[in-house]
Amino acid sequence: MIRGTTGKGAGTPSKSAAKRRWLMARGESFCFGEKPTMLNGAKPHPFKEMEDALMYLPRKGVTDYRKGQLIFDEHQPSRGLHLVVQGRVKVTIPLDDGSQTVVDIFTTDDFFGESSLLGSSQYSERAVALDNVTLMSWTNAEIEEQVERQPRLGVALLQMLVKRGLDYQERLQSFALDKTPERVVRSLLRFADRLGARTEDGSIKIPPLTHQVISEYVGTSREIVTFQMNHLRQKGFLRYSRKGIQVYAEALKEHLQTETGQNIPWPGNDERSLSAGERRA
């Protein structure tokens, strides 16, 4: 189903999305101001403000997907870049044994499907709607043409991909150095930072995620994730139900520091960090 971006049913926009549209209408730019922090506490230097790719892309109609609906896979690959207007999207890579690894979970204002820009089918990804999702998409040809018209779009996409690569580097470091319980905790902290909304008691509520999805992200079995989640709940670090996961992030961060002996930064290094105060439950 295709509809215009102002059609009914588009949902209530986030404050960041509303601000972006307001700035676009005024012809102003909007840059994120969060300084990225590496897993070991080191900060890249010098810091440069992030360009916002959406400022240089033409507006398009949007497409709706139902919860659980396939967006693209290795048989019907992505033909361009996608922006999440509303909802959450899970992107995975299928493995030879039939299982899958979660690359990431993307939410409002996130781009995904960038591997299609390589113009090769050898990078098989699968994207599925975790909620009812609204997307805006641009084909590879449209991206290339727009980069020629607006060179800053190329800079914005490059910054996004480098930032994403640094995030994946942190995950690889965690895979190499952390035991499974620490990887589960790190994943919960990252989901809280990227997907969560702060509540009145100071905890952060993450929209519902199954233990299967978390296990595919962490790289372990669902049973082990369930055991670790129960352990963390008994310790008072989180609560969870079918309605979502409520994380006491500061306490969980201190627990992780005790277990690893590392200084764990919080909020996280994502440009959409909760430190901006934009998301409230």
DOPAKE-390689 format. One record per atom (N, C-alpha, C): x, y, z. Coordinates in Angstrom, 2 decimals. Example, Ala and Ser with C-alpha at 12.3 -4.5 7.8 and 13.67 -1.06 7.14 Angstrom:
DOPAKE-390689
         x         y         z
     13.19     -5.69      7.80
     12.30     -4.50      7.80
     13.20     -3.30      7.80
     12.85     -2.25      7.08
     13.67     -1.06      7.14
     12.90      0.03      7.87
This chain:
DOPAKE-390689
         x         y         z
      0.85     -1.19      0.00
      0.00      0.00      0.00
      0.88      1.24      0.00
      0.64      2.13     -0.93
      1.40      3.36     -1.02
      0.50      4.52     -0.65
      1.03      5.44      0.13
      0.27      6.64      0.44
      1.23      7.79      0.60
      0.71      9.01      0.57
      1.55     10.19      0.75
      2.00     10.32      2.18
      3.06     11.06      2.39
      3.61     11.17      3.73
      2.70     11.92      4.68
      1.73     12.64      4.18
      0.84     13.39      5.06
     -0.51     12.72      5.21
     -0.66     11.51      4.67
     -1.94     10.83      4.73
     -2.29     10.40      6.13
     -3.56     10.14      6.37
     -4.01      9.68      7.68
     -3.46      8.29      7.93
     -3.24      8.00      9.21
     -2.74      6.68      9.57
     -1.23      6.62      9.61
     -0.57      7.75      9.33
      0.89      7.74      9.37
      1.42      7.64     10.78
      0.55      7.83     11.78
      0.98      7.72     13.17
      1.51      9.05     13.67
      1.65      9.14     14.99
      2.17     10.36     15.58
      3.67     10.39     15.44
      4.23     11.40     14.78
      5.67     11.43     14.56
      6.42     11.66     15.85
      7.66     11.17     15.95
      8.50     11.44     17.09
      8.87     12.91     17.08
      9.37     13.39     18.23
      9.77     14.79     18.30
     10.90     15.07     17.33
     11.83     14.12     17.22
     12.95     14.34     16.31
     12.48     14.40     14.88
     11.52     13.52     14.51
     11.00     13.52     13.14
     10.23     14.80     12.86
      9.43     15.25     13.85
      8.66     16.48     13.67
      9.60     17.67     13.52
     10.66     17.69     14.32
     11.63     18.79     14.23
     12.32     18.76     12.88
     12.65     17.56     12.40
     13.32     17.45     11.10
     12.43     18.00     10.00
     11.13     17.63      9.99
     10.23     18.12      8.96
     10.08     19.64      9.03
     10.04     20.16     10.27
      9.93     21.61     10.45
     11.16     22.31      9.89
     12.35     21.76     10.17
     13.58     22.34      9.66
     13.67     22.23      8.15
     13.18     21.09      7.59
     13.18     20.93      6.15
     12.30     21.99      5.49
     11.15     22.27      6.12
     10.24     23.26      5.56
     10.89     24.65      5.55
     11.75     24.91      6.54
     12.42     26.20      6.62
     13.70     26.22      5.80
     14.09     25.08      5.27
     15.31     25.02      4.47
     16.57     25.01      5.31
     16.45     24.69      6.62
     17.62     24.65      7.49
     18.14     23.22      7.58
     19.34     23.09      8.09
     19.94     21.76      8.27
     19.81     21.35      9.73
     19.87     20.03      9.95
     19.78     19.49     11.29
     20.88     18.47     11.46
     21.80     18.71     12.38
     22.92     17.80     12.60
     22.85     17.25     14.02
     23.17     15.97     14.16
     23.22     15.36     15.47
     24.45     15.87     16.20
     24.34     15.99     17.52
     25.45     16.53     18.28
     26.04     15.59     19.30
     25.80     14.30     19.20
     26.34     13.36     20.17
     27.74     12.93     19.78
     28.65     12.97     20.70
     30.01     12.52     20.42
     30.09     11.01     20.59
     30.56     10.27     19.56
     30.66      8.84     19.68
     31.71      8.43     20.70
     31.44      7.34     21.43
     32.36      6.81     22.42
     32.61      5.35     22.12
     33.87      4.94     22.08
     34.21      3.57     21.76
     34.02      2.70     22.99
     34.02      1.37     22.77
     33.78      0.41     23.83
     34.80      0.56     24.95
     36.06      0.84     24.61
     37.10      0.95     25.62
     37.19      2.34     26.25
     36.22      3.20     25.92
     36.17      4.54     26.51
     36.87      5.60     25.70
     37.62      5.21     24.66
     38.32      6.19     23.82
     37.33      6.94     22.95
     37.60      8.22     22.71
     36.73      9.04     21.89
     37.46      9.45     20.62
     36.82      9.23     19.45
     37.45      9.66     18.21
     37.72     11.16     18.23
     38.82     11.58     17.63
     39.20     12.99     17.64
     39.84     13.35     16.30
     39.56     14.50     15.75
     38.58     15.48     16.24
     37.16     15.07     15.89
     36.21     15.57     16.68
     34.80     15.25     16.45
     34.21     16.15     15.38
     33.47     15.57     14.48
     32.83     16.32     13.41
     31.33     16.06     13.47
     30.54     17.12     13.34
     29.10     16.97     13.37
     28.63     16.07     12.24
     27.63     15.25     12.55
     27.10     14.33     11.56
     26.15     15.05     10.62
     26.34     14.84      9.33
     25.39     15.33      8.35
     24.13     14.47      8.41
     22.99     15.07      8.07
     21.73     14.34      8.04
     21.37     14.04      6.59
     21.48     12.76      6.20
     21.24     12.38      4.80
     19.85     12.78      4.33
     18.88     12.75      5.23
     17.50     13.05      4.84
     17.33     14.48      4.34
     18.24     15.36      4.78
     18.14     16.75      4.34
     18.42     16.89      2.85
     19.09     15.90      2.26
     19.50     16.01      0.86
     18.75     15.03     -0.04
     17.79     14.30      0.50
     17.03     13.34     -0.29
     15.65     13.89     -0.62
     15.15     13.63     -1.82
     13.80     14.09     -2.16
     12.74     13.29     -1.41
     11.66     13.94     -1.11
     10.56     13.24     -0.44
      9.92     12.25     -1.40
      9.53     11.11     -0.88
      8.90     10.06     -1.67
      7.61      9.63     -0.97
      6.78      8.89     -1.71
      5.65      8.25     -1.08
      6.14      7.17     -0.14
      5.29      6.70      0.77
      5.70      5.71      1.74
      4.99      4.38      1.48
      5.58      3.31      1.99
      5.03      1.97      1.84
      4.81      1.38      3.22
      3.67      0.74      3.43
      3.35      0.10      4.70
      3.60     -1.40      4.62
      4.12     -1.96      5.71
      4.30     -3.39      5.85
      3.67     -3.84      7.16
      3.01     -4.98      7.12
      2.40     -5.53      8.33
      3.46     -6.18      9.21
      3.18     -6.30     10.49
      4.08     -6.98     11.42
      4.35     -8.40     10.92
      5.63     -8.75     10.83
      6.04    -10.06     10.36
      6.20    -10.18      8.86
      5.85     -9.12      8.11
      5.93     -9.19      6.65
      7.37     -9.02      6.18
      7.74     -9.80      5.18
      9.07     -9.72      4.60
      9.20     -8.46      3.75
     10.29     -7.73      3.94
     10.55     -6.52      3.16
     11.47     -6.84      1.99
     12.54     -7.56      2.26
     13.39     -8.09      1.19
     14.19     -9.27      1.74
     14.69    -10.11      0.84
     15.55    -11.23      1.22
     16.47    -11.57      0.07
     17.17    -12.72      0.16
     18.12    -13.08     -0.89
     17.45    -13.40     -2.21
     16.16    -13.75     -2.17
     15.43    -14.06     -3.39
     14.80    -12.81     -4.01
     14.41    -11.87     -3.16
     13.90    -10.57     -3.60
     14.72     -9.49     -2.93
     15.95     -9.25     -3.42
     16.88     -8.35     -2.73
     16.43     -6.90     -2.75
     17.00     -6.15     -1.82
     16.72     -4.72     -1.75
     17.24     -4.04     -3.01
     16.48     -3.07     -3.51
     16.88     -2.33     -4.72
     17.32     -0.91     -4.41
     17.48     -0.62     -3.13
     17.87      0.74     -2.78
     17.98      0.93     -1.29
     17.91      2.18     -0.87
     18.05      2.57      0.52
     16.66      2.84      1.11
     16.45      2.39      2.34
     15.14      2.53      2.99
     15.28      3.34      4.28
     14.29      4.17      4.55
     14.21      4.94      5.78
     13.01      4.47      6.58
     13.21      4.19      7.87
     12.10      3.81      8.73
     11.38      5.08      9.18
     10.16      5.25      8.74
      9.34      6.39      9.16
      8.62      6.07     10.47
      8.22      4.80     10.60
      7.51      4.37     11.80
      7.69      2.87     11.97
      7.88      2.42     13.21
      8.01      1.00     13.48
      9.45      0.55     13.62
      9.64     -0.78     13.62
     10.97     -1.37     13.75
     11.17     -2.45     12.69
     12.39     -2.54     12.19
     12.74     -3.52     11.16
     13.93     -4.35     11.64
     13.83     -5.66     11.52
     14.94     -6.56     11.86
     15.64     -6.98     10.58
     16.95     -6.74     10.50
     17.75     -7.16      9.35
     18.67     -8.29      9.79
     18.64     -9.41      9.07
     19.42    -10.58      9.43
     20.22    -11.07      8.24
     21.21    -11.92      8.54
     21.98    -12.63      7.52
     21.76    -14.12      7.72
     21.27    -14.83      6.70
     21.07    -16.27      6.85
     22.40    -17.02      6.89
     22.49    -18.04      7.72
     23.69    -18.85      7.85
     23.51    -20.19      7.16
     24.62    -20.88      6.93
     24.59    -22.14      6.18
     23.78    -23.22      6.89
     23.72    -23.17      8.24
     22.99    -24.21      8.98
     21.49    -23.93      9.08
     21.02    -22.88      8.39
     19.60    -22.55      8.41
     19.21    -21.53      9.46
     20.12    -21.22     10.38
     19.84    -20.19     11.38
     20.14    -18.81     10.79
     20.03    -17.78     11.61
     20.30    -16.43     11.13
     20.91    -15.58     12.24
     21.66    -14.59     11.83
     22.27    -13.63     12.75
     21.63    -12.27     12.52
     21.22    -11.62     13.61
     20.64    -10.29     13.50
     21.75     -9.28     13.29
     21.73     -8.59     12.15
     22.69     -7.51     11.89
     22.37     -6.34     12.80
     21.11     -5.94     12.82
     20.68     -4.86     13.71
     19.17     -4.74     13.63
     18.63     -3.96     14.56
     17.21     -3.61     14.56
     17.13     -2.11     14.34
     16.40     -1.71     13.31
     16.34     -0.31     12.91
     14.97      0.26     13.26
     14.98      1.50     13.72
     13.75      2.15     14.15
     13.63      3.52     13.50
     12.69      4.33     13.97
     12.37      5.61     13.34
     13.61      6.46     13.07
     13.72      6.96     11.84
     14.81      7.80     11.35
     16.06      7.03     10.99
     16.03      5.69     11.07
     17.19      4.88     10.68
     17.10      4.51      9.20
     18.26      4.49      8.53
     18.37      3.96      7.18
     18.84      2.51      7.24
     18.39      1.70      6.27
     18.91      0.34      6.15
     18.83     -0.08      4.69
     19.44     -1.24      4.39
     19.48     -1.72      3.01
     20.65     -1.17      2.23
     21.66     -0.63      2.94
     22.78      0.03      2.26
     23.64     -0.93      1.45
     23.61     -2.22      1.75
     24.43     -3.17      0.99
     24.01     -3.22     -0.48
     22.78     -2.83     -0.77
     22.32     -2.82     -2.16
     23.08     -1.79     -3.00
     23.68     -0.79     -2.35
     24.43      0.22     -3.07
     25.67     -0.36     -3.73
     26.08     -1.55     -3.30
     27.23     -2.22     -3.93
     26.86     -2.79     -5.29
     25.56     -2.92     -5.56
     25.12     -3.44     -6.84
     25.46     -4.90     -7.04
     25.58     -5.64     -5.94
     25.93     -7.06     -6.03
     24.95     -7.88     -5.23
     24.62     -9.06     -5.73
     23.66     -9.94     -5.05
     24.34    -10.90     -4.09
     25.68    -10.81     -3.94
     26.38    -11.76     -3.09
     26.16    -11.48     -1.61
     25.69    -10.29     -1.26
     25.44     -9.95      0.13
     23.96    -10.18      0.42
     23.66    -11.38      0.90
     22.26    -11.76      1.12
     21.81    -11.31      2.49
     20.88    -10.40      2.52
     20.28     -9.92      3.76
     18.77    -10.16      3.70
     18.19    -10.20      4.88
     16.76    -10.41      5.00
     16.21     -9.37      5.97
     15.19     -8.64      5.54
     14.58     -7.61      6.39
     13.13     -7.96      6.64
     12.73     -7.93      7.91
     11.36     -8.29      8.31
     10.83     -7.20      9.24
      9.56     -6.86      9.08
      8.92     -5.86      9.94
      8.65     -6.47     11.31
      9.21     -5.87     12.36
      8.94     -6.33     13.73
      7.62     -5.77     14.25
      7.21     -4.65     13.71
      5.91     -4.03     14.03
      5.23     -3.73     12.70
      4.07     -3.10     12.76
      3.53     -2.48     11.55
      4.46     -1.33     11.20
      5.01     -1.36      9.99
      6.12     -0.48      9.63
      5.74      0.40      8.44
      6.22      1.64      8.47
      6.10      2.55      7.34
      7.51      2.92      6.87
      7.77      2.75      5.57
      9.09      3.01      5.02
      9.01      4.03      3.88
     10.09      4.79      3.73
     10.30      5.62      2.55
     11.57      5.09      1.89
     11.55      4.91      0.57
     12.65      4.24     -0.12
     13.10      5.01     -1.35
     14.40      4.84     -1.65
     15.00      5.43     -2.84
     15.79      4.33     -3.56
     15.68      4.26     -4.88
     16.42      3.27     -5.64
     17.91      3.67     -5.69
     18.74      2.71     -6.07
     20.17      3.00     -6.20
     20.41      4.12     -7.21
     19.66      4.08     -8.32
     19.83      5.11     -9.34
     19.46      6.49     -8.79
     18.38      6.55     -8.00
     17.97      7.83     -7.41
     19.02      8.35     -6.43
     19.63      7.44     -5.66
     20.68      7.85     -4.73
     21.88      8.41     -5.49
     22.30      7.70     -6.55
     23.46      8.15     -7.32
     23.20      9.50     -7.97
     22.01      9.68     -8.55
     21.67     10.96     -9.18
     21.65     12.08     -8.15
     21.11     11.80     -6.97
     21.02     12.84     -5.95
     22.39     13.20     -5.39
     23.29     12.23     -5.31
     24.65     12.52     -4.85
     25.35     13.47     -5.82
     25.07     13.30     -7.12
     25.65     14.20     -8.12
     25.10     15.62     -7.94
     23.81     15.72     -7.60
     23.20     17.04     -7.42
     23.59     17.65     -6.06
     23.65     16.79     -5.03
     23.92     17.24     -3.68
     25.11     16.44     -3.12
     26.33     16.87     -3.38
     27.50     16.11     -2.91
     27.52     15.87     -1.40
     26.88     16.76     -0.63
     26.87     16.56      0.82
     26.10     15.30      1.20
     25.22     14.83      0.33
     24.54     13.57      0.59
     25.57     12.43      0.64
     26.54     12.46     -0.26
     27.59     11.45     -0.23
     28.36     11.48      1.06
     28.64     12.69      1.58
     29.33     12.82      2.86
     28.48     12.24      3.98
     27.18     12.56      3.96
     26.27     12.07      5.00
     26.21     10.55      5.01
     26.09      9.95      3.82
     26.03      8.49      3.74
     27.34      7.86      4.18
     28.46      8.49      3.81
     29.77      7.98      4.22
     29.90      8.02      5.74
     29.50      9.13      6.35
     29.55      9.22      7.81
     28.68      8.16      8.46
     27.49      7.95      7.92
     26.59      6.95      8.47
     27.22      5.56      8.41
     27.84      5.23      7.27
     28.42      3.90      7.10
     29.65      3.71      7.97
     30.46      4.76      8.14
     31.62      4.66      9.02
     31.17      4.47     10.46
     30.17      5.26     10.87
     29.63      5.13     12.22
     29.09      3.73     12.45
     28.39      3.21     11.47
     27.83      1.86     11.58
     28.94      0.82     11.65
     30.00      1.04     10.87
     31.14      0.13     10.92
     31.80      0.11     12.28
     31.90      1.28     12.93
     32.46      1.34     14.28
     31.59      0.59     15.28
     30.27      0.69     15.11
     29.36     -0.06     15.97
     29.58     -1.56     15.81
     29.72     -2.01     14.57
     29.94     -3.43     14.33
     31.30     -3.86     14.86
     32.29     -2.97     14.83
     33.60     -3.27     15.38
     33.49     -3.52     16.88
     32.68     -2.72     17.56
     32.46     -2.93     18.99
     31.82     -4.29     19.25
     30.87     -4.66     18.42
     30.21     -5.96     18.61
     31.20     -7.10     18.40
     32.05     -6.98     17.38
     33.07     -8.01     17.15
     34.03     -8.11     18.33
     34.39     -6.96     18.90
     35.26     -6.95     20.06
     34.58     -7.65     21.23
     33.28     -7.42     21.38
     32.53     -8.08     22.45
     32.47     -9.59     22.22
     32.26    -10.01     20.95
     32.25    -11.44     20.64
     33.57    -12.09     21.02
     34.67    -11.37     20.80
     35.99    -11.93     21.02
     36.38    -11.97     22.50
     35.93    -10.96     23.27
     36.42    -10.81     24.63
     35.41    -11.15     25.72
     34.13    -10.99     25.44
     33.11    -11.17     26.47
     32.56    -12.58     26.49
     32.17    -13.02     27.67
     31.42    -14.25     27.80
     29.95    -13.96     27.46
     29.18    -15.02     27.27
     27.78    -14.84     26.86
     26.98    -13.94     27.80
     27.08    -14.09     29.13
     26.30    -13.20     30.00
     26.60    -11.72     29.77
     27.89    -11.38     29.54
     28.24     -9.99     29.29
     27.70     -9.52     27.94
     27.68    -10.40     26.95
     27.15    -10.02     25.64
     25.65     -9.76     25.73
     24.96    -10.54     26.54
     23.52    -10.31     26.73
     23.29     -8.94     27.35
     24.08     -8.62     28.38
     23.93     -7.32     29.05
     24.22     -6.18     28.08
     25.30     -6.31     27.30
     25.64     -5.25     26.35
     24.51     -5.05     25.32
     23.93     -6.15     24.87
     22.84     -6.03     23.90
     21.65     -5.31     24.51
     21.33     -5.59     25.76
     20.21     -4.93     26.41
     20.48     -3.43     26.59
     21.72     -3.08     26.95
     22.06     -1.67     27.08
     21.96     -0.95     25.74
     22.41     -1.62     24.67
     22.34     -1.00     23.35
     20.89     -0.85     22.88
     20.07     -1.88     23.11
     18.66     -1.78     22.73
     17.97     -0.68     23.53
     18.33     -0.56     24.81
     17.74      0.50     25.63
     18.10      1.87     25.08
     19.35      2.04     24.66
     19.81      3.32     24.15
     19.18      3.66     22.81
     19.05      2.67     21.94
     18.57      2.92     20.58
     17.06      2.85     20.45
     16.44      1.94     21.19
     15.02      1.66     20.97
     14.13      2.09     22.13
     14.73      2.36     23.29
     13.94      2.54     24.50
     13.42      3.94     24.72
     12.51      4.03     25.68
     11.94      5.32     26.12
     12.04      5.37     27.63
     12.50      6.49     28.17
     12.68      6.62     29.60
     11.33      6.74     30.31
     11.21      6.07     31.45
      9.97      6.09     32.22
     10.13      6.99     33.44
      9.04      7.16     34.18
      9.05      8.09     35.32
      9.99      7.63     36.43
     10.18      6.32     36.59
     11.05      5.84     37.67
     12.51      5.78     37.26
     12.84      6.29     36.06
     14.22      6.33     35.62
     14.66      5.13     34.81
     13.84      4.10     34.77
     14.17      2.94     33.95
     13.88      3.25     32.48
     14.32      2.37     31.60
     14.12      2.54     30.17
     13.32      1.36     29.64
     12.21      1.65     28.99
     11.34      0.60     28.47
     11.64      0.35     27.00
     12.00     -0.90     26.70
     12.26     -1.32     25.32
     11.01     -1.99     24.78
     10.58     -1.66     23.58
      9.43     -2.36     22.99
      9.69     -3.87     22.96
      8.62     -4.67     22.88
      8.77     -6.13     22.98
      9.81     -6.70     22.01
     10.70     -7.53     22.55
     11.67     -8.31     21.78
     11.65     -9.73     22.33
     11.49    -10.70     21.45
     11.49    -12.08     21.91
     12.90    -12.51     22.28
     12.98    -13.55     23.12
     14.29    -14.10     23.48
     14.98    -14.68     22.26
     14.20    -15.13     21.27
     14.79    -15.65     20.04
     15.52    -14.55     19.28
     14.90    -13.36     19.18
     15.53    -12.24     18.49
     16.81    -11.82     19.22
     16.75    -11.74     20.55
     17.93    -11.36     21.32
     19.04    -12.38     21.13
     18.69    -13.67     21.10
     19.70    -14.72     20.92
     20.36    -14.62     19.55
     19.59    -14.27     18.53
     20.15    -14.11     17.19
     21.06    -12.90     17.11
     20.82    -11.91     17.93
     21.68    -10.73     17.98
     22.96    -11.03     18.76
     22.82    -11.75     19.87
     23.95    -12.03     20.75
     24.84    -13.13     20.17
     24.23    -14.09     19.46
     24.99    -15.22     18.93
     25.02    -16.39     19.89
     23.85    -16.73     20.42
     23.74    -17.86     21.33
     22.37    -18.48     21.16
     22.00    -19.39     22.05
     20.70    -20.06     21.94
     19.62    -19.29     22.70
     18.38    -19.53     22.32
     17.25    -18.90     23.01
     17.22    -19.32     24.47
     17.54    -20.59     24.76
     17.49    -21.09     26.12
     18.49    -20.37     27.02
     19.68    -20.10     26.50
     20.68    -19.38     27.29
     20.24    -17.95     27.55
     19.65    -17.30     26.54
     19.15    -15.94     26.74
     18.05    -15.92     27.80
     17.14    -16.89     27.74
     16.07    -16.98     28.75
     16.66    -17.14     30.15
     17.67    -18.00     30.29
     18.31    -18.21     31.59
     18.94    -16.90     32.08
     19.66    -16.19     31.20
     20.32    -14.95     31.60
     19.31    -13.86     31.92
     18.22    -13.79     31.16
     17.19    -12.79     31.42
     16.53    -13.04     32.78
     16.26    -14.28     33.09
     15.68    -14.63     34.40
     16.65    -14.27     35.53
     17.94    -14.53     35.30
     18.95    -14.19     36.30
     18.99    -12.68     36.54
     18.98    -11.90     35.48
     19.02    -10.44     35.62
     17.74     -9.92     36.26
     16.62    -10.55     35.97
     15.36    -10.14     36.59
     15.39    -10.43     38.10
     15.92    -11.59     38.48
     16.01    -11.92     39.89
     16.92    -10.96     40.65
     17.95    -10.44     39.95
     18.87     -9.49     40.57
     18.30     -8.07     40.61
     17.15     -7.87     39.96
     16.51     -6.56     39.98
     16.99     -5.59     38.92
     17.74     -6.10     37.92
     18.26     -5.22     36.88
     17.24     -4.94     35.78
     16.22     -5.76     35.67
     15.22     -5.56     34.63
     13.93     -6.27     34.98
     12.89     -5.89     34.27
     11.61     -6.60     34.30
     11.15     -6.76     32.86
     10.45     -7.84     32.58
      9.98     -8.01     31.21
      8.68     -8.80     31.18
      7.93     -8.55     30.12
      6.67     -9.24     29.85
      6.43     -9.15     28.36
      5.26     -9.57     27.93
      4.92     -9.45     26.51
      4.79     -8.00     26.06
      4.67     -7.08     27.02
      4.51     -5.66     26.68
      5.85     -4.96     26.48
      6.95     -5.59     26.87
      8.25     -4.97     26.68
      9.24     -5.35     27.76
     10.42     -4.76     27.68
     11.51     -5.01     28.63
     11.84     -3.69     29.32
     11.76     -3.69     30.65
     12.06     -2.49     31.42
     13.44     -2.67     32.04
     14.40     -1.83     31.61
     15.80     -1.98     31.99
     16.20     -0.85     32.94
     16.85     -1.22     34.05
     17.44     -0.23     34.94
     18.89     -0.07     34.51
     19.08      0.84     33.56
     20.32      0.88     32.79
     21.54      1.21     33.65
     21.42      2.16     34.56
     22.58      2.53     35.37
     23.03      1.35     36.22
     22.09      0.67     36.85
     22.44     -0.49     37.67
     23.01     -1.60     36.81
     22.45     -1.79     35.63
     22.94     -2.83     34.73
     24.34     -2.49     34.23
     24.59     -1.22     33.99
     25.92     -0.79     33.56
     26.95     -1.04     34.67
     26.59     -0.72     35.91
     27.49     -0.96     37.03
     27.77     -2.45     37.19
     26.74     -3.27     36.98
     26.91     -4.72     37.04
     27.91     -5.19     35.97
     27.78     -4.65     34.77
     28.69     -5.03     33.69
     30.11     -4.57     33.98
     30.26     -3.38     34.55
     31.60     -2.90     34.92
     32.24     -3.80     35.96
     31.44     -4.27     36.91
     31.96     -5.17     37.93
     32.41     -6.49     37.33
     31.62     -7.00     36.37
     31.92     -8.30     35.76
     33.12     -8.23     34.82
     33.30     -7.12     34.13
     34.35     -7.03     33.11
     35.56     -6.22     33.54
     35.39     -5.37     34.57
     36.48     -4.50     34.98
     36.71     -3.36     34.03
     35.73     -3.08     33.15
     35.85     -2.00     32.17
     34.94     -0.85     32.55
     35.34      0.35     32.12
     34.48      1.52     32.28
     33.49      1.54     31.13
     32.21      1.33     31.41
     31.19      1.23     30.38
     30.49      2.57     30.23
     30.65      3.26     29.09
     30.00      4.56     28.91
     28.49      4.42     28.80
     27.78      5.36     29.34
     26.33      5.46     29.18
     25.94      6.91     29.27
     25.12      7.47     28.40
     24.47      6.80     27.29
     25.47      6.27     26.26
     24.93      5.51     25.33
     25.76      4.85     24.34
     26.30      5.81     23.31
     26.99      5.26     22.31
     27.64      6.10     21.31
     26.76      6.37     20.11
     25.49      6.03     20.18
     24.62      6.23     19.03
     24.19      7.68     18.93
     24.10      8.21     17.72
     23.75      9.62     17.54
     22.32      9.91     17.98
     21.50      8.87     18.17
     20.12      9.07     18.60
     19.97      8.71     20.07
     21.02      8.94     20.85
     21.06      8.51     22.24
     19.94      9.14     23.05
     19.56      8.42     24.11
     18.52      8.94     25.00
     18.97     10.20     25.73
     20.25     10.50     25.71
     20.71     11.70     26.41
     20.10     12.96     25.82
     19.62     12.86     24.61
     18.97     14.01     24.00
     17.61     14.29     24.62
     17.10     13.34     25.40
     15.83     13.53     26.09
     14.64     13.56     25.18
     14.71     12.88     24.04
     13.64     12.98     23.06
     12.55     11.91     23.23
     12.87     10.82     23.94
     11.90      9.73     24.00
     11.44      9.52     25.43
     10.15      9.54     25.62
      9.55      9.30     26.93
      8.46      8.27     26.76
      8.37      7.35     27.70
      7.32      6.32     27.64
      5.98      6.94     27.97
